């Protein structure tokens, strides 16, 4: 969330992050947003008896801000089909793997267990199928011989920030479109892949 806000500001894009909404009271993003003049709202899922009730209230709160897009960042809940359809083609998420590889949790461990040599992240439109949906952009990092899930996650994090922030800028500029086959196209962009190679990744 911070990377997105900062990218929109530093690139001078005429777009506004109209609100930050969190579902947990201790979410640090709420205080950060308020400190930077962004309206921040809590909709605590623990206050609702059902997932559907929480999602209805969450949608109502979001609709009050009239956003063009809803960007999920660190929102660790499975959203109901009704919520996803309400924001169809406006709801965006980032997942820490190169989808369709390794959906779900523990993606860095999944990557190491599979023996892949490249790992990454995917920014995509959200559909009712969890960790699926049209891919907007992906970022990759090499997997090193001595990697642990923690070291791999640490190496990937700057790429996640870069990719998601760039996608936010594309969305704000009106560059992103879906065709009839539900494939993403970004006007004026030749590639939607990103990579940051770490020091020492080259073969010796």
MIGUMI-891990 format. One record per atom (N, C-alpha, C): residue in three letters; x, y, z. Coordinates in steps of 0.001 Angstrom, whole numbers, padded with zeros to 6 digits, always signed. Layout:
REM MIGUMI-891990
ALAXYZ/...
***
This chain:
REM MIGUMI-891990
UNK+000824-001191+000000/UNK+000000+000000+000000/UNK+000867+001253+000000/UNK+001894+001261+000839/UNK+002797+002416+000873/UNK+003480+002616-000480/UNK+003938+001522-001087/UNK+004623+001625-002380/UNK+003701+002206-003438/UNK+002437+001841-003405/UNK+001476+002357-004376/UNK+001263+003850-004177/UNK+001033+004258-002954/UNK+000824+005675-002657/UNK+002033+006492-003090/UNK+003218+006020-002748/UNK+004436+006760-003064/UNK+004703+006810-004562/UNK+004414+005720-005278/UNK+004636+005704-006725/UNK+003719+006686-007433/UNK+002459+006722-007058/UNK+001527+007667-007681/UNK+001979+009104-007445/UNK+002527+009353-006250/UNK+002975+010713-005927/UNK+004249+011078-006677/UNK+005246+010188-006640/UNK+006544+010528-007226/UNK+006485+010586-008752/UNK+005595+009804-009371/UNK+005482+009830-010832/UNK+004543+010921-011324/UNK+003959+011659-010399/UNK+003131+012791-010780/UNK+001864+012414-011512/UNK+001330+011251-011238/UNK+000126+010781-011924/UNK-001102+011401-011261/UNK-002028+011845-012109/UNK-003236+012489-011607/UNK-004223+011428-011122/UNK-003924+010861-009967/UNK-004784+009843-009365/UNK-004730+010011-007859/UNK-005788+009592-007205/UNK-005877+009743-005757/UNK-006197+008398-005123/UNK-005439+008040-004096/UNK-005822+006916-003246/UNK-006876+007471-002301/UNK-008133+007145-002559/UNK-009218+007826-001843/UNK-009399+007310-000425/UNK-008960+006072-000147/UNK-009105+005547+001206/UNK-008285+004283+001361/UNK-007950+003996+002603/UNK-007356+002717+002987/UNK-008337+002055+003955/UNK-008717+000825+003655/UNK-009675+000090+004481/UNK-009002-001190+004962/UNK-009079-001439+006255/UNK-008470-002634+006832/UNK-009515-003417+007617/UNK-009230-004707+007807/UNK-010171-005568+008539/UNK-009662-005954+009920/UNK-008466-005478+010289/UNK-007940-005752+011627/UNK-007545-004438+012293/UNK-007816-004342+013585/UNK-007598-003090+014305/UNK-006130-002700+014399/UNK-005236-003690+014355/UNK-003812-003391+014518/UNK-003087-003252+013186/UNK-003812-003122+012095/UNK-003171-002979+010781/UNK-002352-001694+010754/UNK-001020-001780+010584/UNK-000194-000567+010618/UNK-000493+000396+009484/UNK-001077-000098+008403/UNK-001392+000771+007284/UNK-002419+001841+007609/UNK-003266+001590+008600/UNK-004268+002594+008971/UNK-003605+003851+009509/UNK-002684+003675+010456/UNK-001996+004836+011026/UNK-001144+005527+009974/UNK-000466+004752+009129/UNK+000380+005347+008096/UNK-000459+006188+007145/UNK-001606+005668+006749/UNK-002476+006407+005833/UNK-002931+007717+006465/UNK-003375+007659+007709/UNK-003844+008883+008374/UNK-002716+009903+008490/UNK-001509+009425+008781/UNK-000359+010335+008894/UNK-000047+011019+007571/UNK-000484+010406+006460/UNK-000211+010974+005140/UNK-001461+011572+004499/UNK-002439+011874+005327/UNK-003614+012593+004846/UNK-004604+011765+004054/UNK-004547+010452+004200/UNK-005463+009569+003486/UNK-006502+009051+004468/UNK-007754+009094+004076/UNK-008807+008603+004959/UNK-008625+007108+005187/UNK-008726+006695+006427/UNK-008520+005291+006785/UNK-009713+004799+007589/UNK-010197+003609+007228/UNK-011413+003070+007831/UNK-011190+001627+008255/UNK-011739+001275+009392/UNK-011696-000097+009879/UNK-013063-000749+009703/UNK-013061-001924+009063/UNK-014244-002790+009022/UNK-013763-004131+009555/UNK-013948-004359+010835/UNK-013369-005528+011499/UNK-014207-006774+011222/UNK-013586-007757+010584/UNK-014348-008969+010253/UNK-014819-009699+011499/UNK-014104-009527+012605/UNK-014488-010209+013843/UNK-015821-009708+014389/UNK-016299-008569+013908/UNK-017561-008010+014383/UNK-018773-008590+013653/UNK-018543-009478+012701/UNK-019642-009984+011878/UNK-019759-011493+012039/UNK-021000-011959+012092/UNK-021266-013373+012350/UNK-021003-014241+011140/UNK-021001-013665+009968/UNK-020812-014459+008750/UNK-019887-013736+007792/UNK-019282-014512+006920/UNK-018425-013937+005869/UNK-019246-013046+004944/UNK-020457-013491+004655/UNK-021311-012715+003762/UNK-021671-011360+004378/UNK-021962-011352+005688/UNK-022289-010092+006345/UNK-021129-009115+006338/UNK-019937-009641+006589/UNK-018750-008783+006557/UNK-018529-008233+005156/UNK-018631-009082+004150/UNK-018373-008638+002787/UNK-019398-007605+002317/UNK-020649-007754+002752/UNK-021658-006749+002389/UNK-021316-005387+002981/UNK-020887-005377+004245/UNK-020519-004111+004871/UNK-019246-003548+004242/UNK-018290-004411+003946/UNK-017058-003958+003307/UNK-017356-003317+001957/UNK-018226-003936+001175/UNK-018596-003375-000125/UNK-019305-002030+000041/UNK-020161-001930+001053/UNK-020876-000673+001282/UNK-019893+000454+001623/UNK-018918+000156+002480/UNK-017931+001159+002866/UNK-017099+001577+001660/UNK-016666+000603+000883/UNK-015851+000919-000296/UNK-016653+001740-001300/UNK-017900+001351-001544/UNK-018728+002068-002525/UNK-018901+003536-002159/UNK-018889+003845-000862/UNK-019066+005234-000443/UNK-017952+006137-000965/UNK-016786+005567-001231/UNK-015656+006346-001758/UNK-015665+006424-003282/UNK-016510+005637-003937/UNK-016650+005621-005396/UNK-015309+005417-006114/UNK-014575+004385-005753/UNK-013271+004173-006408/UNK-013421+003578-007801/UNK-012475+003899-008663/UNK-012425+003236-009967/UNK-011913+001808-009821/UNK-010961+001599-008896/UNK-010388+000278-008663/UNK-010250+000032-007164/UNK-010284-001239-006808/UNK-010041-001671-005432/UNK-008813-002564-005461/UNK-007742-002142-004786/UNK-006476-002875-004788/UNK-006274-003547-003442/UNK-006176-004868-003462/UNK-005946-005633-002250/UNK-004444-005706-001988/UNK-004054-005445-000747/UNK-002640-005506-000383/UNK-002532-006048+001032/UNK-002098-007277+001161/UNK-001997-007884+002479/UNK-003341-008195+003106/UNK-004365-008322+002293/UNK-005722-008598+002788/UNK-005925-010105+002768/UNK-005695-010741+003905/UNK-005615-012198+003977/UNK-006961-012836+004298/UNK-007938-012552+003437/UNK-009243-013191+003568/UNK-009740-013602+002190/UNK-010440-014740+002155/UNK-011077-015169+000914/UNK-012401-014429+000798/UNK-012576-013694-000269/UNK-013768-012885-000467/UNK-014869-013713-001108/UNK-016116-013415-000758/UNK-017246-014158-001297/UNK-017443-013836-002777/UNK-018123-014755-003460/UNK-018377-014550-004881/UNK-019189-013285-005116/UNK-020132-013000-004217/UNK-020930-011791-004361/UNK-020089-010526-004316/UNK-019115-010480-003416/UNK-018236-009317-003322/UNK-017390-009186-004590/UNK-016823-010297-005031/UNK-015964-010268-006214/UNK-016750-009817-007441/UNK-017963-010330-007606/UNK-018769-009949-008764/UNK-019211-008489-008682/UNK-019425-007995-007464/UNK-019812-006591-007295/UNK-018737-005661-007849/UNK-017468-006044-007680/UNK-016354-005227-008165/UNK-015683-005867-009385/UNK-016437-006567-010185/UNK-015910-007288-011340/UNK-015065-006373-012223/UNK-013872-006838-012545/UNK-012903-006136-013399/UNK-012408-004823-012788/UNK-012653-004642-011489/UNK-012112-003480-010773/UNK-011339-003905-009532/UNK-011337-005189-009235/UNK-010721-005719-008025/UNK-009394-006380-008400/UNK-008301-005915-007788/UNK-006957-006335-008163/UNK-006236-006862-006931/UNK-005421-007896-007128/UNK-004684-008501-006021/UNK-003254-008795-006455/UNK-002378-008968-005478/UNK-001024-009458-005751/UNK-000842-010766-004990/UNK-000249-011746-005682/UNK-000022-013069-005083/UNK+001460-013391-005208/UNK+002089-013936-004146/UNK+003534-014187-004169/UNK+003936-015485-004856/UNK+003551-015631-006112/UNK+004048-016715-006956/UNK+003775-016345-008397/UNK+004365-017098-009302/UNK+004116-016899-010723/UNK+002898-017735-011099/UNK+001715-017183-010857/UNK+000492-017901-011185/UNK+000487-018272-012669/UNK-000055-019457-013000/UNK-000876-020328-012159/UNK-000103-021273-011231/UNK+001221-021137-011139/UNK+001972-021953-010186/UNK+001687-021511-008749/UNK+001593-022461-007863/UNK+001589-022263-006412/UNK+000512-021297-005907/UNK-000744-021594-006160/UNK-001802-020814-005503/UNK-001849-021149-004016/UNK-002576-020346-003274/UNK-002739-020630-001856/UNK-001615-020074-001009/UNK-001416-020705+000151/UNK-000450-020221+001137/UNK+000914-020897+000971/UNK+001903-020373+001683/UNK+003248-020957+001756/UNK+003868-021107+000357/UNK+003752-020074-000441/UNK+004217-020155-001824/UNK+005729-020282-001932/UNK+006464-019654-001009/UNK+007922-019720-001093/UNK+008412-021134-000773/UNK+007791-021768+000197/UNK+008109-023164+000489/UNK+007711-024058-000677/UNK+006554-023800-001278/UNK+006140-024583-002439/UNK+007160-024478-003575/UNK+007672-023270-003801/UNK+008639-023072-004877/UNK+009927-023838-004602/UNK+010413-023776-003372/UNK+011643-024490-003027/UNK+011441-026003-003115/UNK+010299-026481-002647/UNK+010032-027915-002706/UNK+009933-028414-004140/UNK+009435-027553-005034/UNK+009296-027946-006442/UNK+010614-027874-007201/UNK+011604-027183-006649/UNK+012894-027075-007303/UNK+012940-026097-008455/UNK+011985-025171-008526/UNK+012017-024188-009609/UNK+013214-023259-009428/UNK+013701-022718-010524/UNK+014857-021832-010473/UNK+014490-020357-010575/UNK+013217-020094-010837/UNK+012700-018727-010830/UNK+011427-018707-009996/UNK+011294-017683-009196/UNK+010111-017506-008360/UNK+009640-016077-008581/UNK+008439-015759-008143/UNK+007999-014402-008409/UNK+006664-014056-007806/UNK+006061-013015-008382/UNK+004773-012523-007922/UNK+003905-012196-009128/UNK+002608-012167-008902/UNK+001648-011912-009967/UNK+000612-010904-009491/UNK+000419-009840-010259/UNK-000688-008919-010037/UNK-001779-009282-011027/UNK-002984-009499-010517/UNK-004045-010015-011385/UNK-005401-009466-010970/UNK-006337-009492-011905/UNK-007722-009200-011573/UNK-008286-010377-010785/UNK-009084-010077-009786/UNK-009641-011111-008913/UNK-010909-011679-009529/UNK-011018-013002-009496/UNK-012219-013709-009909/UNK-012680-014579-008740/UNK-013879-015152-008828/UNK-014325-016015-007727/UNK-013405-017194-007449/UNK-012653-017671-008444/UNK-011681-018743-008229/UNK-010451-018138-007556/UNK-010111-018616-006368/UNK-009040-018026-005574/UNK-007693-018151-006287/UNK-006945-017041-006322/UNK-005610-016990-006927/UNK-005637-017357-008401/UNK-006683-016959-009055/UNK-006787-017045-010505/UNK-007208-015663-011008/UNK-007451-015566-012282/UNK-007883-014300-012834/UNK-006872-013753-013810/UNK-007298-012881-014712/UNK-006427-012338-015752/UNK-005177-011679-015171/UNK-004030-012055-015717/UNK-002740-011566-015226/UNK-002430-010200-015831/UNK-002132-009244-014957/UNK-001757-007907-015413/UNK-000249-007792-015553/UNK+000506-008271-014567/UNK+001970-008178-014623/UNK+002561-009209-013674/UNK+003823-009558-013937/UNK+004541-010494-013083/UNK+005968-010010-012869/UNK+006508-010351-011699/UNK+007898-010061-011385/UNK+008601-011335-010972/UNK+009900-011443-011284/UNK+010635-012676-011006/UNK+011944-012383-010290/UNK+012373-013381-009522/UNK+013702-013376-008912/UNK+014280-014773-009072/UNK+015611-014910-009163/UNK+016209-016237-009219/UNK+016161-016904-007855/UNK+016076-018219-007867/UNK+016151-019000-006640/UNK+017602-019420-006454/UNK+018170-019114-005285/UNK+019569-019435-005024/UNK+019685-020763-004283/UNK+020859-021359-004395/UNK+021061-022703-003856/UNK+020819-022789-002353/UNK+021120-021727-001619/UNK+020987-021767-000164/UNK+019737-021049+000336/UNK+018774-020835-000541/UNK+017574-020105-000145/UNK+016754-020865+000891/UNK+016125-020110+001761/UNK+015083-020584+002654/UNK+013803-019857+002254/UNK+012643-020309+002729/UNK+011423-019549+002430/UNK+011536-018085+002858/UNK+012226-017832+003961/UNK+012355-016469+004459/UNK+013257-015620+003557/UNK+014388-016176+003139/UNK+015290-015398+002279/UNK+014666-015144+000917/UNK+013920-016128+000432/UNK+013254-015961-000864/UNK+012172-014891-000766/UNK+011431-014909+000319/UNK+010397-013886+000519/UNK+011022-012495+000610/UNK+012147-012380+001322/UNK+012817-011085+001459/UNK+013307-010563+000112/UNK+013829-011461-000726/UNK+014318-011037-002034/UNK+013180-010625-002957/UNK+012045-011279-002807/UNK+010920-010989-003688/UNK+010202-009702-003319/UNK+010242-009304-002055/UNK+009438-008176-001601/UNK+009668-006890-002391/UNK+010927-006484-002680/UNK+011092-005265-003482/UNK+010472-005381-004874/UNK+010491-006584-005436/UNK+009874-006783-006747/UNK+008360-006643-006640/UNK+007781-007197-005578/UNK+006341-007046-005361/UNK+005961-005572-005299/UNK+006744-004798-004562/UNK+006460-003365-004452/UNK+006562-002685-005812/UNK+007578-003039-006574/UNK+007777-002419-007884/UNK+006638-002764-008835/UNK+006290-004030-008898/UNK+005272-004477-009854/UNK+003911-003887-009514/UNK+003518-003986-008244/UNK+002179-003522-007879/UNK+002065-002009-008045/UNK+003113-001290-007672/UNK+003090+000162-007832/UNK+002991+000547-009306/UNK+003708-000171-010169/UNK+003634+000141-011593/UNK+002262-000173-012167/UNK+001678-001286-011740/UNK+000321-001613-012186/UNK-000662-000539-011740/UNK-000522-000047-010513/UNK-001403+001014-010035/UNK-001299+002248-010924/UNK-000092+002559-011351/UNK+000097+003708-012243/UNK-000564+003462-013598/UNK-000410+002250-014130/UNK-001075+001920-015407/UNK-002586+002042-015286/UNK-003134+001538-014197/UNK-004577+001627-013989/UNK-005014+003082-013910/UNK-004260+003883-013170/UNK-004612+005294-013007/UNK-004556+006042-014334/UNK-003668+005614-015212/UNK-003526+006263-016522/UNK-004508+005721-017557/UNK-005326+004755-017174/UNK-006305+004196-018100/UNK-005704+003335-019190/UNK-004550+002729-018918/UNK-003862+001927-019928/UNK-004334+000473-019982/UNK-004965-000018-018909/UNK-005234-001443-018772/UNK-006621-001777-019298/UNK-006691-002828-020126/UNK-007972-003264-020676/UNK-008002-004775-020775/UNK-009196-005328-020732/UNK-009425-006761-020934/UNK-010110-006957-022271/UNK-009620-007932-023049/UNK-010269-008213-024334/UNK-011383-009246-024157/UNK-011994-009644-025253/UNK-013122-010569-025194/UNK-012726-011936-024665/UNK-011435-012270-024754/UNK-010937-013548-024246/UNK-010471-013450-022800/UNK-010706-012295-022167/UNK-010313-012048-020777/UNK-008798-012023-020619/UNK-008103-011591-021645/UNK-006668-011372-021558/UNK-006406-009888-021385/UNK-005373-009580-020616/UNK-005053-008186-020298/UNK-004153-007597-021377/UNK-004423-006351-021707/UNK-003556-005573-022588/UNK-003288-004236-021910/UNK-002044-003783-021985/UNK-001669-002501-021402/UNK-001135-001621-022526/UNK-001885-000594-022838/UNK-001555+000281-023961/UNK-000194+000949-023774/UNK+000635+000863-024821/UNK+001923+001537-024822/UNK+003009+000827-024049/UNK+002756-000390-023580/UNK+003729-001135-022778/UNK+004127-002396-023534/UNK+005422-002584-023755/UNK+005892-003733-024535/UNK+006049-004991-023701/UNK+006318-004839-022424/UNK+006438-006014-021558/UNK+005854-005697-020197/UNK+005247-006703-019596/UNK+004665-006553-018263/UNK+005374-007478-017278/UNK+006669-007690-017520/UNK+007490-008512-016637/UNK+008570-007650-016004/UNK+008928-008000-014773/UNK+009894-007225-014000/UNK+010858-008186-013328/UNK+012111-007749-013191/UNK+013094-008583-012525/UNK+014128-007703-011835/UNK+014482-008080-010615/UNK+015607-007465-009915/UNK+016560-008609-009550/UNK+017711-008659-010198/UNK+018674-009713-009898/UNK+019493-009330-008677/UNK+019586-010202-007685/UNK+020352-009888-006476/UNK+021833-009986-006701/UNK+022643-009294-005923/UNK+024093-009454-006002/UNK+024493-010901-005737/UNK+025436-011391-006501/UNK+025925-012735-006277/UNK+025107-013814-006954/UNK+024103-013429-007754/UNK+023270-014430-008415/UNK+023960-015052-009618/UNK+025008-014401-010154/UNK+025672-014908-011330/UNK+026480-016178-010986/UNK+026585-017029-011960/UNK+027366-018257-011778/UNK+028839-017883-011653/UNK+029564-018613-010820/UNK+030999-018359-010634/UNK+031811-019345-011467/
***
